[in-house]
Amino acid sequence: MSAALGIVLASSCAQQGAPPGGPEDLRPPIVIRTVPDTFELLRTLDGSIRFEFDERISERPSSGTFDNAVIISPRTGEVVVGHSSRSLTVELVGGFPGLIWYIV
């Protein structure tokens, strides 16, 4: 009888497993701020463009690299993309020459 009780108690112990999570997040991160500001007119920009998001962005894009995921038009130099948990920085080697309208 005690053996049967031991089997019942052993089988009712906690089982290891991942904790249940919430629903899957299917919404992509939303840009909440850009530096310089959207449509801001600058004579030149020697620094970087920064995009800040409302939530963490993936450290790995769905395909390729961040450098290939960002398009600058017109492309006047090599594009360098950096990232942190909630932001992307985009630079052109040599800076962004003035008097040109860029689309990033």
WOMODA-V542879 format. One line per field, one symbol per residue. ss: DSSP state (@ for helix, = for strand, . for the rest). phi: phi as a letter, one per 40 degrees, with the letter a starting at -180 (. if undefined). burial: I if it has 16 or more other ideal C-beta (glycine too) atoms within 10 Angstrom, else O. A space follows every 50 residues. Layout:
ss->???
phi->???
burial->???
//
This chain:
ss->.@@@@@@@@@@...................=====.........=...== ===............@@@@...=.....======..======...=.... ..=.
phi->.cccccccccccccbcicccbcccccccdbcbabbccdgccbcaaccbcb bbbcadbccbcdagbcdccbbbbccbaccbbbabcbabbbbbcggcdcgb cbbb
burial->OOOOOOOOOOOOOOOOOOOOOOOOOOOOIOOOOIOOOOOOOOOOIOOIII IOIOOOIOOOOOOOOIOOOIOIOOOOOOIOIOIOOOIIIIIIOOOIOOOO OIOO
//
